[in-house]
């Protein structure tokens, strides 16, 4: 028996999806600007990802903060590894580090043709 069933649910999402964003809202309808920014970056890079709407489940909303020891949402996970929140994702993207990181993890990341 697990000591924390919420952590088990989070761990399952993180392990079963190559790229997952715990966010407010959905990828189609983000409900905060920070979640929207992460969605826009991943969409721009053509990275398929799963969005987990923390607004639908208070246990997940609080649990993800404890799971990652990170106080804010959204949170990006790649191949089971916590990457960071909006500011980190945005900074990595602007410096070209996010595409390299995703590629190293085996995730195709190419900017959409303009």
Biopython code that builds the backbone (N, CA, C, O; Angstrom):
import numpy as np
from Bio.PDB.StructureBuilder import StructureBuilder

atoms = [
    (1, "UNK", "N", (0.843, -1.185, 0.000)),
    (1, "UNK", "CA", (0.000, 0.000, 0.000)),
    (1, "UNK", "C", (0.887, 1.246, 0.000)),
    (1, "UNK", "O", (1.867, 1.330, 0.740)),
    (2, "UNK", "N", (0.524, 2.200, -0.837)),
    (2, "UNK", "CA", (1.299, 3.432, -0.935)),
    (2, "UNK", "C", (1.021, 4.338, 0.260)),
    (2, "UNK", "O", (-0.052, 4.301, 0.863)),
    (3, "UNK", "N", (2.012, 5.143, 0.577)),
    (3, "UNK", "CA", (1.815, 6.088, 1.670)),
    (3, "UNK", "C", (1.057, 7.335, 1.210)),
    (3, "UNK", "O", (0.511, 8.058, 2.044)),
    (4, "UNK", "N", (1.012, 7.599, -0.095)),
    (4, "UNK", "CA", (0.309, 8.773, -0.592)),
    (4, "UNK", "C", (-0.351, 8.465, -1.946)),
    (4, "UNK", "O", (0.322, 8.468, -2.976)),
    (5, "UNK", "N", (-1.660, 8.200, -1.947)),
    (5, "UNK", "CA", (-2.337, 7.862, -3.200)),
    (5, "UNK", "C", (-2.318, 8.985, -4.233)),
    (5, "UNK", "O", (-2.344, 8.712, -5.433)),
    (6, "UNK", "N", (-2.274, 10.242, -3.792)),
    (6, "UNK", "CA", (-2.199, 11.360, -4.740)),
    (6, "UNK", "C", (-0.858, 11.322, -5.468)),
    (6, "UNK", "O", (-0.802, 11.519, -6.682)),
    (7, "UNK", "N", (0.215, 11.070, -4.731)),
    (7, "UNK", "CA", (1.534, 10.957, -5.366)),
    (7, "UNK", "C", (1.538, 9.809, -6.371)),
    (7, "UNK", "O", (2.161, 9.915, -7.427)),
    (8, "UNK", "N", (0.850, 8.713, -6.052)),
    (8, "UNK", "CA", (0.770, 7.588, -6.987)),
    (8, "UNK", "C", (0.095, 8.010, -8.287)),
    (8, "UNK", "O", (0.542, 7.639, -9.372)),
    (9, "UNK", "N", (-0.982, 8.784, -8.177)),
    (9, "UNK", "CA", (-1.676, 9.266, -9.377)),
    (9, "UNK", "C", (-0.778, 10.193, -10.189)),
    (9, "UNK", "O", (-0.719, 10.095, -11.415)),
    (10, "UNK", "N", (-0.086, 11.084, -9.507)),
    (10, "UNK", "CA", (0.824, 12.012, -10.194)),
    (10, "UNK", "C", (1.955, 11.222, -10.855)),
    (10, "UNK", "O", (2.280, 11.446, -12.021)),
    (11, "UNK", "N", (2.540, 10.308, -10.109)),
    (11, "UNK", "CA", (3.654, 9.492, -10.632)),
    (11, "UNK", "C", (3.212, 8.724, -11.877)),
    (11, "UNK", "O", (3.971, 8.607, -12.839)),
    (12, "UNK", "N", (1.990, 8.204, -11.859)),
    (12, "UNK", "CA", (1.473, 7.463, -13.012)),
    (12, "UNK", "C", (1.386, 8.386, -14.235)),
    (12, "UNK", "O", (1.800, 7.997, -15.327)),
    (13, "UNK", "N", (0.855, 9.599, -14.065)),
    (13, "UNK", "CA", (0.775, 10.552, -15.185)),
    (13, "UNK", "C", (2.168, 10.874, -15.732)),
    (13, "UNK", "O", (2.384, 10.898, -16.944)),
    (14, "UNK", "N", (3.092, 11.116, -14.829)),
    (14, "UNK", "CA", (4.452, 11.502, -15.213)),
    (14, "UNK", "C", (5.172, 10.347, -15.925)),
    (14, "UNK", "O", (5.930, 10.566, -16.870)),
    (15, "UNK", "N", (4.928, 9.134, -15.463)),
    (15, "UNK", "CA", (5.614, 7.977, -16.044)),
    (15, "UNK", "C", (4.969, 7.472, -17.329)),
    (15, "UNK", "O", (5.650, 6.887, -18.171)),
    (16, "UNK", "N", (3.667, 7.689, -17.492)),
    (16, "UNK", "CA", (2.962, 7.157, -18.664)),
    (16, "UNK", "C", (2.945, 8.124, -19.840)),
    (16, "UNK", "O", (2.552, 7.739, -20.940)),
    (17, "UNK", "N", (3.360, 9.365, -19.636)),
    (17, "UNK", "CA", (3.352, 10.372, -20.701)),
    (17, "UNK", "C", (4.745, 10.969, -20.839)),
    (17, "UNK", "O", (5.344, 11.398, -19.853)),
    (18, "UNK", "N", (5.259, 10.996, -22.062)),
    (18, "UNK", "CA", (6.599, 11.546, -22.278)),
    (18, "UNK", "C", (6.692, 13.002, -21.847)),
    (18, "UNK", "O", (7.682, 13.417, -21.243)),
    (19, "UNK", "N", (5.661, 13.773, -22.158)),
    (19, "UNK", "CA", (5.635, 15.191, -21.797)),
    (19, "UNK", "C", (4.272, 15.475, -21.175)),
    (19, "UNK", "O", (3.234, 15.236, -21.793)),
    (20, "UNK", "N", (4.287, 15.982, -19.956)),
    (20, "UNK", "CA", (3.036, 16.292, -19.268)),
    (20, "UNK", "C", (3.165, 17.638, -18.566)),
    (20, "UNK", "O", (4.200, 17.962, -17.983)),
    (21, "UNK", "N", (2.077, 18.419, -18.640)),
    (21, "UNK", "CA", (2.034, 19.719, -17.982)),
    (21, "UNK", "C", (0.873, 19.694, -16.991)),
    (21, "UNK", "O", (-0.281, 19.503, -17.373)),
    (22, "UNK", "N", (1.191, 19.888, -15.735)),
    (22, "UNK", "CA", (0.163, 20.103, -14.719)),
    (22, "UNK", "C", (-0.145, 21.587, -14.789)),
    (22, "UNK", "O", (0.721, 22.426, -14.536)),
    (23, "UNK", "N", (-1.391, 21.904, -15.135)),
    (23, "UNK", "CA", (-1.720, 23.276, -15.489)),
    (23, "UNK", "C", (-3.119, 23.649, -15.019)),
    (23, "UNK", "O", (-3.910, 22.793, -14.624)),
    (24, "UNK", "N", (-3.402, 24.938, -15.072)),
    (24, "UNK", "CA", (-4.751, 25.428, -14.812)),
    (24, "UNK", "C", (-5.457, 25.508, -16.159)),
    (24, "UNK", "O", (-5.079, 26.291, -17.031)),
    (25, "UNK", "N", (-6.484, 24.688, -16.311)),
    (25, "UNK", "CA", (-7.185, 24.610, -17.576)),
    (25, "UNK", "C", (-6.672, 23.447, -18.401)),
    (25, "UNK", "O", (-6.043, 22.521, -17.890)),
    (26, "UNK", "N", (-6.958, 23.522, -19.689)),
    (26, "UNK", "CA", (-6.566, 22.468, -20.620)),
    (26, "UNK", "C", (-5.677, 23.064, -21.709)),
    (26, "UNK", "O", (-5.623, 24.285, -21.861)),
    (27, "UNK", "N", (-4.975, 22.214, -22.471)),
    (27, "UNK", "CA", (-4.161, 22.756, -23.567)),
    (27, "UNK", "C", (-4.986, 23.577, -24.562)),
    (27, "UNK", "O", (-4.480, 24.542, -25.135)),
    (28, "UNK", "N", (-6.247, 23.203, -24.770)),
    (28, "UNK", "CA", (-7.106, 23.943, -25.691)),
    (28, "UNK", "C", (-7.632, 25.224, -25.051)),
    (28, "UNK", "O", (-7.867, 26.219, -25.737)),
    (29, "UNK", "N", (-7.816, 25.191, -23.722)),
    (29, "UNK", "CA", (-8.382, 26.342, -23.019)),
    (29, "UNK", "C", (-7.641, 26.562, -21.692)),
    (29, "UNK", "O", (-8.177, 26.277, -20.622)),
    (30, "UNK", "N", (-6.392, 27.077, -21.774)),
    (30, "UNK", "CA", (-5.665, 27.378, -20.545)),
    (30, "UNK", "C", (-6.409, 28.447, -19.756)),
    (30, "UNK", "O", (-6.985, 29.366, -20.337)),
    (31, "UNK", "N", (-6.397, 28.325, -18.433)),
    (31, "UNK", "CA", (-7.145, 29.268, -17.614)),
    (31, "UNK", "C", (-6.263, 30.166, -16.762)),
    (31, "UNK", "O", (-6.728, 30.754, -15.785)),
    (32, "UNK", "N", (-4.997, 30.272, -17.128)),
    (32, "UNK", "CA", (-4.138, 31.305, -16.542)),
    (32, "UNK", "C", (-3.042, 31.617, -17.547)),
    (32, "UNK", "O", (-2.701, 30.788, -18.392)),
    (33, "UNK", "N", (-2.503, 32.801, -17.448)),
    (33, "UNK", "CA", (-1.487, 33.239, -18.403)),
    (33, "UNK", "C", (-0.218, 32.409, -18.367)),
    (33, "UNK", "O", (0.418, 32.199, -19.400)),
    (34, "UNK", "N", (0.157, 31.938, -17.186)),
    (34, "UNK", "CA", (1.377, 31.134, -17.063)),
    (34, "UNK", "C", (1.199, 29.777, -17.735)),
    (34, "UNK", "O", (2.086, 29.309, -18.449)),
    (35, "UNK", "N", (0.043, 29.147, -17.502)),
    (35, "UNK", "CA", (-0.246, 27.879, -18.178)),
    (35, "UNK", "C", (-0.297, 28.092, -19.684)),
    (35, "UNK", "O", (0.219, 27.275, -20.446)),
    (36, "UNK", "N", (-0.908, 29.176, -20.111)),
    (36, "UNK", "CA", (-0.988, 29.492, -21.533)),
    (36, "UNK", "C", (0.406, 29.649, -22.140)),
    (36, "UNK", "O", (0.651, 29.182, -23.253)),
    (37, "UNK", "N", (1.313, 30.297, -21.426)),
    (37, "UNK", "CA", (2.668, 30.508, -21.949)),
    (37, "UNK", "C", (3.372, 29.167, -22.194)),
    (37, "UNK", "O", (4.030, 28.989, -23.218)),
    (38, "UNK", "N", (3.234, 28.235, -21.262)),
    (38, "UNK", "CA", (3.877, 26.921, -21.427)),
    (38, "UNK", "C", (3.242, 26.177, -22.601)),
    (38, "UNK", "O", (3.947, 25.570, -23.407)),
    (39, "UNK", "N", (1.917, 26.222, -22.697)),
    (39, "UNK", "CA", (1.219, 25.592, -23.827)),
    (39, "UNK", "C", (1.715, 26.190, -25.144)),
    (39, "UNK", "O", (1.972, 25.457, -26.098)),
    (40, "UNK", "N", (1.849, 27.507, -25.200)),
    (40, "UNK", "CA", (2.290, 28.168, -26.431)),
    (40, "UNK", "C", (3.705, 27.742, -26.833)),
    (40, "UNK", "O", (3.980, 27.529, -28.013)),
    (41, "UNK", "N", (4.591, 27.622, -25.858)),
    (41, "UNK", "CA", (5.966, 27.190, -26.149)),
    (41, "UNK", "C", (5.963, 25.772, -26.709)),
    (41, "UNK", "O", (6.578, 25.516, -27.744)),
    (42, "UNK", "N", (5.283, 24.856, -26.043)),
    (42, "UNK", "CA", (5.257, 23.467, -26.504)),
    (42, "UNK", "C", (4.567, 23.340, -27.857)),
    (42, "UNK", "O", (4.992, 22.556, -28.705)),
    (43, "UNK", "N", (3.509, 24.109, -28.054)),
    (43, "UNK", "CA", (2.805, 24.090, -29.335)),
    (43, "UNK", "C", (3.701, 24.636, -30.440)),
    (43, "UNK", "O", (3.745, 24.079, -31.537)),
    (44, "UNK", "N", (4.407, 25.710, -30.160)),
    (44, "UNK", "CA", (5.328, 26.296, -31.138)),
    (44, "UNK", "C", (6.396, 25.286, -31.559)),
    (44, "UNK", "O", (6.793, 25.233, -32.723)),
    (45, "UNK", "N", (6.854, 24.484, -30.590)),
    (45, "UNK", "CA", (7.886, 23.483, -30.876)),
    (45, "UNK", "C", (7.305, 22.173, -31.422)),
    (45, "UNK", "O", (8.040, 21.215, -31.661)),
    (46, "UNK", "N", (5.983, 22.137, -31.616)),
    (46, "UNK", "CA", (5.308, 20.939, -32.123)),
    (46, "UNK", "C", (5.536, 19.723, -31.239)),
    (46, "UNK", "O", (5.707, 18.610, -31.735)),
    (47, "UNK", "N", (5.536, 19.937, -29.940)),
    (47, "UNK", "CA", (5.749, 18.860, -28.982)),
    (47, "UNK", "C", (4.387, 18.352, -28.503)),
    (47, "UNK", "O", (3.624, 19.107, -27.901)),
    (48, "UNK", "N", (4.078, 17.082, -28.766)),
    (48, "UNK", "CA", (2.841, 16.535, -28.217)),
    (48, "UNK", "C", (2.972, 16.392, -26.700)),
    (48, "UNK", "O", (4.007, 15.955, -26.197)),
    (49, "UNK", "N", (1.920, 16.762, -25.984)),
    (49, "UNK", "CA", (1.983, 16.675, -24.528)),
    (49, "UNK", "C", (0.598, 16.449, -23.966)),
    (49, "UNK", "O", (-0.412, 16.699, -24.625)),
    (50, "UNK", "N", (0.570, 15.970, -22.737)),
    (50, "UNK", "CA", (-0.689, 15.806, -22.027)),
    (50, "UNK", "C", (-0.802, 16.923, -21.007)),
    (50, "UNK", "O", (0.147, 17.209, -20.276)),
    (51, "UNK", "N", (-1.957, 17.546, -20.962)),
    (51, "UNK", "CA", (-2.244, 18.543, -19.944)),
    (51, "UNK", "C", (-3.104, 17.926, -18.859)),
    (51, "UNK", "O", (-4.085, 17.243, -19.152)),
    (52, "UNK", "N", (-2.742, 18.163, -17.612)),
    (52, "UNK", "CA", (-3.544, 17.723, -16.479)),
    (52, "UNK", "C", (-4.111, 18.975, -15.821)),
    (52, "UNK", "O", (-3.365, 19.804, -15.300)),
    (53, "UNK", "N", (-5.420, 19.105, -15.849)),
    (53, "UNK", "CA", (-6.094, 20.288, -15.330)),
    (53, "UNK", "C", (-6.218, 20.183, -13.813)),
    (53, "UNK", "O", (-7.044, 19.428, -13.300)),
    (54, "UNK", "N", (-5.392, 20.945, -13.101)),
    (54, "UNK", "CA", (-5.407, 20.898, -11.634)),
    (54, "UNK", "C", (-6.661, 21.551, -11.057)),
    (54, "UNK", "O", (-6.981, 21.346, -9.886)),
    (55, "UNK", "N", (-7.366, 22.332, -11.861)),
    (55, "UNK", "CA", (-8.589, 22.975, -11.367)),
    (55, "UNK", "C", (-9.721, 21.968, -11.179)),
    (55, "UNK", "O", (-10.692, 22.242, -10.474)),
    (56, "UNK", "N", (-9.591, 20.808, -11.810)),
    (56, "UNK", "CA", (-10.619, 19.771, -11.694)),
    (56, "UNK", "C", (-10.430, 18.884, -10.471)),
    (56, "UNK", "O", (-11.325, 18.113, -10.126)),
    (57, "UNK", "N", (-9.280, 18.981, -9.812)),
    (57, "UNK", "CA", (-8.994, 18.068, -8.711)),
    (57, "UNK", "C", (-8.100, 18.762, -7.683)),
    (57, "UNK", "O", (-6.899, 18.925, -7.901)),
    (58, "UNK", "N", (-8.692, 19.162, -6.572)),
    (58, "UNK", "CA", (-7.959, 19.885, -5.534)),
    (58, "UNK", "C", (-6.811, 19.059, -4.962)),
    (58, "UNK", "O", (-5.771, 19.613, -4.604)),
    (59, "UNK", "N", (-6.987, 17.735, -4.872)),
    (59, "UNK", "CA", (-5.907, 16.884, -4.354)),
    (59, "UNK", "C", (-4.683, 16.940, -5.269)),
    (59, "UNK", "O", (-3.548, 17.024, -4.798)),
    (60, "UNK", "N", (-4.923, 16.892, -6.566)),
    (60, "UNK", "CA", (-3.814, 16.997, -7.524)),
    (60, "UNK", "C", (-3.216, 18.396, -7.472)),
    (60, "UNK", "O", (-1.996, 18.556, -7.520)),
    (61, "UNK", "N", (-4.065, 19.400, -7.374)),
    (61, "UNK", "CA", (-3.589, 20.795, -7.347)),
    (61, "UNK", "C", (-2.609, 21.020, -6.197)),
    (61, "UNK", "O", (-1.566, 21.646, -6.386)),
    (62, "UNK", "N", (-2.933, 20.518, -5.020)),
    (62, "UNK", "CA", (-2.033, 20.667, -3.880)),
    (62, "UNK", "C", (-0.910, 19.629, -3.912)),
    (62, "UNK", "O", (0.237, 19.924, -3.579)),
    (63, "UNK", "N", (-1.262, 18.416, -4.318)),
    (63, "UNK", "CA", (-0.290, 17.320, -4.316)),
    (63, "UNK", "C", (0.885, 17.535, -5.240)),
    (63, "UNK", "O", (2.009, 17.147, -4.918)),
    (64, "UNK", "N", (0.638, 18.158, -6.403)),
    (64, "UNK", "CA", (1.734, 18.358, -7.350)),
    (64, "UNK", "C", (2.783, 19.298, -6.778)),
    (64, "UNK", "O", (3.969, 19.157, -7.077)),
    (65, "UNK", "N", (2.364, 20.246, -5.968)),
    (65, "UNK", "CA", (3.307, 21.181, -5.351)),
    (65, "UNK", "C", (4.211, 20.462, -4.357)),
    (65, "UNK", "O", (5.402, 20.758, -4.260)),
    (66, "UNK", "N", (3.639, 19.525, -3.626)),
    (66, "UNK", "CA", (4.427, 18.733, -2.673)),
    (66, "UNK", "C", (5.288, 17.710, -3.405)),
    (66, "UNK", "O", (6.438, 17.481, -3.032)),
    (67, "UNK", "N", (4.734, 17.097, -4.441)),
    (67, "UNK", "CA", (5.435, 16.068, -5.212)),
    (67, "UNK", "C", (6.743, 16.600, -5.778)),
    (67, "UNK", "O", (7.780, 15.940, -5.712)),
    (68, "UNK", "N", (6.676, 17.813, -6.339)),
    (68, "UNK", "CA", (7.847, 18.402, -6.996)),
    (68, "UNK", "C", (8.654, 19.306, -6.067)),
    (68, "UNK", "O", (9.780, 19.691, -6.384)),
    (69, "UNK", "N", (8.070, 19.640, -4.924)),
    (69, "UNK", "CA", (8.649, 20.637, -4.031)),
    (69, "UNK", "C", (8.813, 21.969, -4.773)),
    (69, "UNK", "O", (9.805, 22.678, -4.606)),
    (70, "UNK", "N", (7.810, 22.281, -5.592)),
    (70, "UNK", "CA", (7.783, 23.510, -6.384)),
    (70, "UNK", "C", (6.442, 24.182, -6.102)),
    (70, "UNK", "O", (5.406, 23.532, -6.241)),
    (71, "UNK", "N", (6.419, 25.455, -5.714)),
    (71, "UNK", "CA", (5.196, 26.058, -5.187)),
    (71, "UNK", "C", (4.159, 26.516, -6.213)),
    (71, "UNK", "O", (3.032, 26.842, -5.839)),
    (72, "UNK", "N", (4.515, 26.546, -7.484)),
    (72, "UNK", "CA", (3.605, 27.141, -8.463)),
    (72, "UNK", "C", (3.190, 26.159, -9.548)),
    (72, "UNK", "O", (3.808, 25.114, -9.749)),
    (73, "UNK", "N", (2.132, 26.532, -10.231)),
    (73, "UNK", "CA", (1.604, 25.804, -11.376)),
    (73, "UNK", "C", (1.575, 26.804, -12.517)),
    (73, "UNK", "O", (1.196, 27.954, -12.299)),
    (74, "UNK", "N", (1.959, 26.415, -13.719)),
    (74, "UNK", "CA", (2.127, 25.070, -14.261)),
    (74, "UNK", "C", (3.470, 24.443, -13.908)),
    (74, "UNK", "O", (4.405, 25.107, -13.460)),
    (75, "UNK", "N", (3.518, 23.131, -14.130)),
    (75, "UNK", "CA", (4.746, 22.369, -13.951)),
    (75, "UNK", "C", (4.913, 21.444, -15.143)),
    (75, "UNK", "O", (3.989, 20.722, -15.517)),
    (76, "UNK", "N", (6.101, 21.470, -15.737)),
    (76, "UNK", "CA", (6.412, 20.649, -16.899)),
    (76, "UNK", "C", (7.288, 19.468, -16.493)),
    (76, "UNK", "O", (8.290, 19.622, -15.795)),
    (77, "UNK", "N", (6.879, 18.286, -16.950)),
    (77, "UNK", "CA", (7.649, 17.061, -16.751)),
    (77, "UNK", "C", (7.959, 16.466, -18.119)),
    (77, "UNK", "O", (7.095, 16.412, -18.995)),
    (78, "UNK", "N", (9.203, 16.018, -18.292)),
    (78, "UNK", "CA", (9.625, 15.368, -19.525)),
    (78, "UNK", "C", (10.295, 14.050, -19.158)),
    (78, "UNK", "O", (11.259, 14.017, -18.394)),
    (79, "UNK", "N", (9.767, 12.971, -19.714)),
    (79, "UNK", "CA", (10.307, 11.626, -19.469)),
    (79, "UNK", "C", (10.485, 11.370, -17.975)),
    (79, "UNK", "O", (11.510, 10.846, -17.541)),
    (80, "UNK", "N", (9.482, 11.743, -17.205)),
    (80, "UNK", "CA", (9.476, 11.483, -15.774)),
    (80, "UNK", "C", (10.257, 12.470, -14.927)),
    (80, "UNK", "O", (10.313, 12.330, -13.705)),
    (81, "UNK", "N", (10.857, 13.458, -15.557)),
    (81, "UNK", "CA", (11.715, 14.401, -14.844)),
    (81, "UNK", "C", (11.066, 15.787, -14.788)),
    (81, "UNK", "O", (10.582, 16.296, -15.799)),
    (82, "UNK", "N", (11.061, 16.383, -13.607)),
    (82, "UNK", "CA", (10.535, 17.735, -13.445)),
    (82, "UNK", "C", (11.487, 18.727, -14.101)),
    (82, "UNK", "O", (12.681, 18.748, -13.802)),
    (83, "UNK", "N", (10.948, 19.543, -14.993)),
    (83, "UNK", "CA", (11.753, 20.547, -15.686)),
    (83, "UNK", "C", (11.644, 21.888, -14.980)),
    (83, "UNK", "O", (12.658, 22.522, -14.689)),
    (84, "UNK", "N", (10.418, 22.326, -14.703)),
    (84, "UNK", "CA", (10.227, 23.598, -14.017)),
    (84, "UNK", "C", (8.871, 24.186, -14.303)),
    (84, "UNK", "O", (8.003, 23.554, -14.906)),
    (85, "UNK", "N", (8.711, 25.419, -13.852)),
    (85, "UNK", "CA", (7.478, 26.160, -14.062)),
    (85, "UNK", "C", (7.598, 27.074, -15.257)),
    (85, "UNK", "O", (8.513, 26.941, -16.069)),
    (86, "UNK", "N", (6.674, 27.995, -15.357)),
    (86, "UNK", "CA", (6.580, 28.876, -16.513)),
    (86, "UNK", "C", (7.863, 29.669, -16.761)),
    (86, "UNK", "O", (8.355, 29.705, -17.889)),
    (87, "UNK", "N", (8.400, 30.294, -15.741)),
    (87, "UNK", "CA", (9.587, 31.128, -15.932)),
    (87, "UNK", "C", (10.772, 30.317, -16.455)),
    (87, "UNK", "O", (11.491, 30.760, -17.350)),
    (88, "UNK", "N", (10.966, 29.137, -15.895)),
    (88, "UNK", "CA", (12.080, 28.286, -16.332)),
    (88, "UNK", "C", (11.861, 27.816, -17.764)),
    (88, "UNK", "O", (12.783, 27.853, -18.579)),
    (89, "UNK", "N", (10.645, 27.375, -18.074)),
    (89, "UNK", "CA", (10.344, 26.912, -19.430)),
    (89, "UNK", "C", (10.545, 28.046, -20.426)),
    (89, "UNK", "O", (11.156, 27.855, -21.477)),
    (90, "UNK", "N", (10.031, 29.226, -20.095)),
    (90, "UNK", "CA", (10.159, 30.380, -21.002)),
    (90, "UNK", "C", (11.632, 30.739, -21.207)),
    (90, "UNK", "O", (12.063, 30.985, -22.334)),
    (91, "UNK", "N", (12.398, 30.768, -20.120)),
    (91, "UNK", "CA", (13.819, 31.107, -20.228)),
    (91, "UNK", "C", (14.583, 30.065, -21.047)),
    (91, "UNK", "O", (15.400, 30.416, -21.897)),
    (92, "UNK", "N", (14.315, 28.790, -20.789)),
    (92, "UNK", "CA", (14.970, 27.729, -21.568)),
    (92, "UNK", "C", (14.620, 27.859, -23.046)),
    (92, "UNK", "O", (15.483, 27.685, -23.907)),
    (93, "UNK", "N", (13.359, 28.164, -23.343)),
    (93, "UNK", "CA", (12.921, 28.318, -24.726)),
    (93, "UNK", "C", (13.639, 29.486, -25.390)),
    (93, "UNK", "O", (14.163, 29.348, -26.495)),
    (94, "UNK", "N", (13.665, 30.637, -24.718)),
    (94, "UNK", "CA", (14.275, 31.836, -25.292)),
    (94, "UNK", "C", (15.764, 31.657, -25.545)),
    (94, "UNK", "O", (16.311, 32.253, -26.473)),
    (95, "UNK", "N", (16.426, 30.841, -24.728)),
    (95, "UNK", "CA", (17.863, 30.617, -24.896)),
    (95, "UNK", "C", (18.172, 29.417, -25.789)),
    (95, "UNK", "O", (19.339, 29.079, -25.992)),
    (96, "UNK", "N", (17.131, 28.769, -26.325)),
    (96, "UNK", "CA", (17.328, 27.619, -27.194)),
    (96, "UNK", "C", (17.628, 26.332, -26.439)),
    (96, "UNK", "O", (17.897, 25.300, -27.054)),
    (97, "UNK", "N", (17.586, 26.384, -25.118)),
    (97, "UNK", "CA", (17.931, 25.208, -24.310)),
    (97, "UNK", "C", (16.804, 24.185, -24.258)),
    (97, "UNK", "O", (17.062, 22.988, -24.130)),
    (98, "UNK", "N", (15.567, 24.638, -24.354)),
    (98, "UNK", "CA", (14.443, 23.710, -24.228)),
    (98, "UNK", "C", (14.419, 22.727, -25.395)),
    (98, "UNK", "O", (14.236, 21.528, -25.189)),
    (99, "UNK", "N", (14.599, 23.216, -26.598)),
    (99, "UNK", "CA", (14.620, 22.324, -27.774)),
    (99, "UNK", "C", (15.735, 21.303, -27.630)),
    (99, "UNK", "O", (15.528, 20.119, -27.895)),
    (100, "UNK", "N", (16.915, 21.747, -27.213)),
    (100, "UNK", "CA", (18.034, 20.823, -27.019)),
    (100, "UNK", "C", (17.721, 19.794, -25.948)),
    (100, "UNK", "O", (17.998, 18.607, -26.120)),
    (101, "UNK", "N", (17.142, 20.246, -24.841)),
    (101, "UNK", "CA", (16.779, 19.343, -23.741)),
    (101, "UNK", "C", (15.788, 18.286, -24.215)),
    (101, "UNK", "O", (15.965, 17.096, -23.954)),
    (102, "UNK", "N", (14.744, 18.729, -24.911)),
    (102, "UNK", "CA", (13.741, 17.792, -25.413)),
    (102, "UNK", "C", (14.358, 16.784, -26.370)),
    (102, "UNK", "O", (14.066, 15.591, -26.297)),
    (103, "UNK", "N", (15.208, 17.262, -27.263)),
    (103, "UNK", "CA", (15.869, 16.387, -28.228)),
    (103, "UNK", "C", (16.738, 15.349, -27.517)),
    (103, "UNK", "O", (16.738, 14.175, -27.885)),
    (104, "UNK", "N", (17.480, 15.791, -26.496)),
    (104, "UNK", "CA", (18.309, 14.858, -25.719)),
    (104, "UNK", "C", (17.468, 13.778, -25.054)),
    (104, "UNK", "O", (17.931, 12.654, -24.863)),
    (105, "UNK", "N", (16.248, 14.115, -24.706)),
    (105, "UNK", "CA", (15.334, 13.177, -24.046)),
    (105, "UNK", "C", (14.578, 12.314, -25.074)),
    (105, "UNK", "O", (13.771, 11.465, -24.695)),
    (106, "UNK", "N", (14.838, 12.530, -26.358)),
    (106, "UNK", "CA", (14.191, 11.739, -27.392)),
    (106, "UNK", "C", (12.831, 12.264, -27.827)),
    (106, "UNK", "O", (12.035, 11.533, -28.416)),
    (107, "UNK", "N", (12.568, 13.533, -27.535)),
    (107, "UNK", "CA", (11.310, 14.164, -27.915)),
    (107, "UNK", "C", (11.573, 15.080, -29.096)),
    (107, "UNK", "O", (12.394, 15.993, -29.005)),
    (108, "UNK", "N", (10.880, 14.843, -30.207)),
    (108, "UNK", "CA", (11.044, 15.700, -31.385)),
    (108, "UNK", "C", (10.514, 17.088, -31.062)),
    (108, "UNK", "O", (9.384, 17.239, -30.598)),
    (109, "UNK", "N", (11.340, 18.102, -31.310)),
    (109, "UNK", "CA", (10.951, 19.480, -31.022)),
    (109, "UNK", "C", (11.462, 20.367, -32.148)),
    (109, "UNK", "O", (12.649, 20.689, -32.205)),
    (110, "UNK", "N", (10.576, 20.755, -33.027)),
    (110, "UNK", "CA", (10.929, 21.619, -34.140)),
    (110, "UNK", "C", (9.951, 22.766, -34.227)),
    (110, "UNK", "O", (8.738, 22.563, -34.166)),
    (111, "UNK", "N", (10.458, 23.939, -34.367)),
    (111, "UNK", "CA", (9.596, 25.126, -34.464)),
    (111, "UNK", "C", (8.705, 25.008, -35.684)),
    (111, "UNK", "O", (9.125, 24.515, -36.730)),
    (112, "UNK", "N", (7.489, 25.460, -35.542)),
    (112, "UNK", "CA", (6.545, 25.460, -36.659)),
    (112, "UNK", "C", (7.053, 26.384, -37.752)),
    (112, "UNK", "O", (7.668, 27.415, -37.479)),
    (113, "UNK", "N", (6.788, 26.002, -38.986)),
    (113, "UNK", "CA", (7.183, 26.848, -40.116)),
    (113, "UNK", "C", (6.394, 28.140, -40.056)),
    (113, "UNK", "O", (5.201, 28.148, -39.751)),
    (114, "UNK", "N", (7.080, 29.228, -40.351)),
    (114, "UNK", "CA", (6.408, 30.537, -40.254)),
    (114, "UNK", "C", (6.062, 31.058, -41.627)),
    (114, "UNK", "O", (5.493, 32.142, -41.751)),
]
sb = StructureBuilder()
sb.init_structure("model")
sb.init_model(0)
sb.init_chain("A")
sb.init_seg("    ")
for serial, (resi, resn, name, xyz) in enumerate(atoms, 1):
    if name == "N":
        sb.init_residue(resn, " ", resi, " ")
    sb.init_atom(name, np.array(xyz, "f"), 0.0, 1.0, " ", f" {name:<3s}", serial, name[0])
structure = sb.get_structure()
